[in-house]
Amino acid sequence: MKHLLSKLIIAACASMVTLSACAPPNSGGDTAAETSAAESESSGETSASAAGTDTTDGAVTITMAMTAPWDTFIPFNTTNANTDAVLELMYDKLIVVKANGEHEPRLATKWEQDSETGKILTFELNENAKWHDGEPVTADDVVFTCELMANEAITHPRRSKVAFFTGTDDSGVRVQDEDFGVVALDDHTVQFTMKDPAPISYMLSQTFRDFYVLPEHLLADIPADQIMTDEFWQHPIGSGPCIYESSISGERVEFAANKDYYLGAPQFDRFVVRVVPASNLLSGLMSGEIDITAGAGLGNIPMNDWDLAQQQENLTTESVKSLGYQYLSMNVNNVPKEVRQAVNMAINRDALVNNLMRGEGEPAAGPLRQNHPYFNPDLLPIPYDVETAAQMVKDSGFDTSKTYVLRVSQGNEVREKSAPLIQQDLKNIGISVEILTTDHPTLLAECRNGNYDFALIGSGGSPDPAESVINVRPGHVNNFSQNTDESLYQKGMVEGFQVYTYEERLPIYQEYQMMLRDQVPFSFLYFQNDLVAYNKRISNVHFEDFSLLNRMVWQWNIEK
């Protein structure tokens, strides 16, 4: 029987309307973490199959478009949602995270948390799962993947996912002579032992949401210090619903359907992921060159095209509420607390939502939407007082004679257009900023290095209220604000992990939200609805789950 907490969290989340989450790096929001600056891998030329059309031999091709490229085929070497949209097609994860807070089987058929210590998670794997080369997927593959992620010879941004387990240090690196907390009990049962008890909702929704299993039989003989450059990544083999065929870096990836997929054969024969400018999405959908947008902020229909998109007889359109949020990150080393508080008070969020999104969104008071079961209503109304904010800046002694840097990345229409409006909001309180636009990996790299003052970033959100804590944890790769104050981490991921029920966690995370409001490492801006469209020959598509990295393409119905 699953741990009681699962039922409590699901019950708590049932009050939420259907949400989508997440955002991507070069686009909408970026996943709970964001993009790494890893290099892209590519292999060969793409095949000649026509995008969005059926070939003359009757094969069905589905083309999904997103507005920014993937950055790697190495699953643990990224925090880029655009990359995850590709990875989840060819690799498997243990579970499916739903926007309503529920969790469904994928590679794992069932799981449980021991009720006595709260430290042990056990997963039973689907016995029918096979790698694309025909070899069976086993618990040893899961253990191998974790050992690879914990190997000190490999530097990667998702190492913190294994830091929860015994036998690792605080960063997730294996500790010599200590037993590793991930073991195979038999061919199809894997057990995770955590250092401390943790809510199962968090572990499923955050740790295992983007944990992709890799084939031990193909990678075990590669020295760890050579794994990142091995030729395996030029033609990767997974166990997911799509089999990698070819790619052109920054342009497209082509797959064949895995007709032996253990969860069900996809109803298409080929699947193509294309990188398409946002301005070309609608024309591609109208012509049939594109079948579906990637959703989750990775491929939203531009607002200026939304009315026309809704008029197309060949398209289904949806405005999907999202858990993903956009925020203005502030470098705490360059922008003192009282100025950050003033900035938070000076931003006209209603103008962003009403003018740029035409109401297709919601102003953000914090990292949780107002209908989230953990939202603190004391955050309302969201402060907006330009006169008081200007006085706060003046009284602080902040140097308003210099020009500061506001970084923004390309690919997300609303985010890019919000930059000049925020620039004006800051000017209204005496702060001059220069907008610096780059590609998204560059923005994240510069923010991680602290080479900025203000930056527009996004996050995918989650049904679990602890999602944002890693972004303020000192030393974490996604601590873009350069925060060194431990109090937010202590509240959200130490104190918050010592209790398990919704009733016990609620006051902790409501206080955490008020602490975020006071310290202001970020100024939360808005939750943007995902404006998506797809050809009417496709159905049973659940866009609300896309931002949680679950497109479940094997469930799509395709009319031939």
Secondary structure, 3 states (H helix, E strand, C coil): CCCHHHHHHHHHHCCCCCCECCCCCCCCCCCCCCCCCCCCCCECCCCCCCCCCECCCCCEEEEEEECCCCCCCCCCCCCCHHHHHHHHHHCCECEEECCCCCEEECCEEEEEECCCCCCEEEEEECCCCECCCCCECCHHHHHHHHHHHCCCCCCCCCHHHHCCECCECCCCCECCCCCCCEEEEECCEEEEEECCCCCHHHHHHHHCCCCECCCHHHHCCCCHHHHHHCHHHHCCCCCCCEEEEEEECCCEEEEEECCCCCCCCCCCCEEEEEECCHHHHHHHHHHCCCCEECCCCCCCCCHHHHHHHHCCCCEEEEEECECCEEEEEECCCCCCHHHHHHHHHHCCHHHHHHHHCCCCEEECCCCCCCCCCCCCHHHCCCCCCHHHHHHHHHHHCCCCCCEEEEEEECCCHHHHHHHHHHHHHHHCCCCEEEEEEECHHHHHHHHHCCCCCEEEEEECCCCCCCCCHHHHCCCCCCCCCCCCCCHHHHHHHHHHHCCCCHHHHHHHHHHHHHHHHHHCCEEEEEEECEEEEEECCEECCCHHHHHHCCCCHHHCEECC
